[in-house]
Amino acid sequence: GHDNHHYKNVYAYVGQGIGFYDAPMLAGHEDHFTNNTLVITGTSVGGFTCDGTGKTVIGSNKYFTKTGDIEECKMSLADWQAKGNDLGSTVAKTPPDATIIGWAKDLLGF
């Protein structure tokens, strides 16, 4: 598929955050993954198009892992961002369950 837009979601206890088709999309039909909060059980953001025309648009996400580290396109988040990608995203250690449940409640208006 193409034109998948994921934004302002909370993904809790997922193995990875993204599972987009890893092939370049037509210019103007890129997949987007922005402003999401992810609690990941692994250490990889997931699979998506890392380069070329139509690469996945990613940014301003909050990633949480057990180690406080995450990999994107076979490099650390810091190295990936140094190349101008996934700007505005952060990674930290997984918070307590109550915090994660609080995020879900806020998102759903509870």
C-alpha positions in Angstrom: 0.0 0.0 0.0 0.9 3.7 0.0 -0.3 6.8 1.7 -0.5 5.1 5.1 -0.6 7.9 7.7 -0.1 7.0 11.4 -0.1 10.0 13.7 -0.9 10.8 17.4 -1.3 7.1 18.4 -0.1 5.2 21.4 1.4 1.8 20.6 2.1 -0.2 23.8 4.1 -3.3 24.1 4.6 -3.9 20.4 7.6 -5.8 19.0 8.3 -2.9 16.6 6.4 0.2 15.7 6.3 0.2 11.9 5.7 -2.6 9.4 5.3 -0.7 6.1 6.1 -2.3 2.8 9.8 -1.7 2.2 9.8 -0.3 -1.3 9.9 3.2 -2.6 6.6 4.9 -3.0 5.7 7.4 -5.8 6.7 10.9 -4.9 3.7 12.5 -3.1 2.4 9.1 -1.9 4.8 8.4 0.9 3.8 6.6 4.1 3.9 8.8 7.2 4.6 7.9 10.8 4.6 11.0 13.0 3.8 12.2 16.5 3.3 8.7 17.9 4.2 7.3 21.3 5.6 3.7 21.1 6.5 1.3 23.9 8.5 -1.3 22.0 9.5 -4.7 23.4 12.4 -5.0 20.9 15.0 -2.4 19.9 14.0 -1.6 16.3 11.5 1.0 15.0 10.6 -1.5 12.3 10.6 -1.9 8.6 10.0 0.9 6.1 11.5 2.6 3.1 14.8 4.1 4.3 16.0 6.0 1.2 15.2 7.1 -2.3 12.3 8.9 -3.8 9.2 8.2 -1.8 10.9 7.2 1.4 8.8 7.0 4.5 8.3 10.3 6.4 9.0 9.8 10.1 9.4 12.4 12.8 8.5 13.7 16.2 7.8 10.3 17.7 8.5 9.2 21.3 10.1 5.7 21.5 10.5 3.7 24.7 12.5 0.5 25.0 13.8 -1.6 27.9 17.4 -0.4 27.2 16.6 3.2 26.2 18.2 2.6 22.8 16.6 2.1 19.4 17.7 1.2 15.9 16.4 2.7 12.7 17.5 1.7 9.2 20.4 -0.4 10.7 21.8 2.5 12.8 21.2 4.2 16.1 18.5 6.9 16.3 21.2 9.5 16.9 23.2 8.4 13.8 20.0 8.3 11.7 19.0 11.7 12.9 22.5 13.1 12.1 21.7 12.2 8.5 18.6 14.4 8.6 16.0 11.6 9.3 13.3 11.1 12.0 13.9 14.6 13.4 12.3 15.5 16.6 12.0 11.9 17.8 13.3 10.8 21.1 14.1 7.5 22.8 14.1 6.7 26.6 13.6 3.7 28.9 10.2 2.1 29.2 8.1 3.9 31.9 5.8 2.2 34.5 2.6 0.7 33.2 0.5 3.4 35.0 2.2 6.1 32.9 1.4 4.2 29.7 -2.2 3.7 30.7 -2.4 7.4 31.5 -1.3 8.2 27.9 -4.0 6.0 26.5 -6.6 7.6 28.8 -5.5 11.0 27.8 -5.7 10.1 24.1 -9.2 8.6 24.5 -10.5 11.5 26.6 -11.0 9.4 29.8 
